[in-house]
Amino acid sequence: MKGLDKLNTTELSAWVQQAKIQAKQGRVADRIPQLALADPGWFAVHICCKSEETITFGDTACIFPLMSVIKTFSLLYLLEHFGAETVFGWVGVEPSDAPFNSLEQLVSDRGRPRNPMINSGAITLADKLPGKNASQRTFLFCQWLNQLADCQLKLDEVMLASVRLTRSTANEAIANYLAETGNLENIETALDTYNQICCISGRVEDLALLGKILAFENSSTQSQNRRIVNAVMSICGLYEASAEFAVRIGLPMKSGIGGGLIAIVPGEGAIACYSPGLDDIGNPVGAIAFVEALAQELQLSVFG
């Protein structure tokens, strides 16, 4: 049996080079001008192992917005605050076969978001975050994450301004329909909170430290909630490609259009990557290629 702690730097270097070649097939997200400034050649990885060893490689000084990767942790935050019964009264846990910002799917589901990892689910949960307004909600959430994981995330105000400038009509339509069907209390607050938490930013190391919370038993979070989050990531974390990658890689993973990717190896560690070139679905090409090579060579799949 191999495992994450059997990784050596020679293999790592080879897999990074392969991943960087594959990353050239991706395209940097360009809907948000500030995201479009990323260099498609950037690649960084940070791995936290059980032995407390960390392995880091590439453009690790890059700071990037977590974007949809944050959905994993807003789910954990709300599970810790309100419990599973309440949270899954707001959103489902069904995989989605439509794009992450699909209004059509939400309409066909009569306004109940399929899962917390697509925009309708994440906007619904943003509406429920503790705090009296969007800024306070974001501050309290970011503070909780930094205390929990000993990381240094912060809101990127420049990225947020860019997101606000290029208003997402898809997200606005989703929020309006959620409100119409009684699933959203305050459209403006929910959307503003969602935009702000997506602009919480850090380095690849910060993302790996967040991943450690889901990889190991700890006194700060309930093991049941960590199991739930890992399960939801496994079936929903990579949008409509989730099932394909569950078979090919077999790890709980979550991606974001900012180029971030977190993969959890329960009991062994967390793999965080940054690779801004995306595929057509919105997943980072190089990051997924790297994790796939790692998972296959080290036999990391949670499915045995």
Beta strands, then each sheet from edge to edge (+ up, - down):
strand 1: 27-28
strand 2: 44-49
strand 3: 54-58
strand 4: 64-65
strand 5: 154-155
strand 6: 200-202
strand 7: 253-255
strand 8: 260-265
strand 9: 269-274
strand 10: 277-278
sheet 1: 1+ 10-
sheet 2: 3+ 2- 9+ 8- 7+
sheet 3: 4+ 6- 5+
end
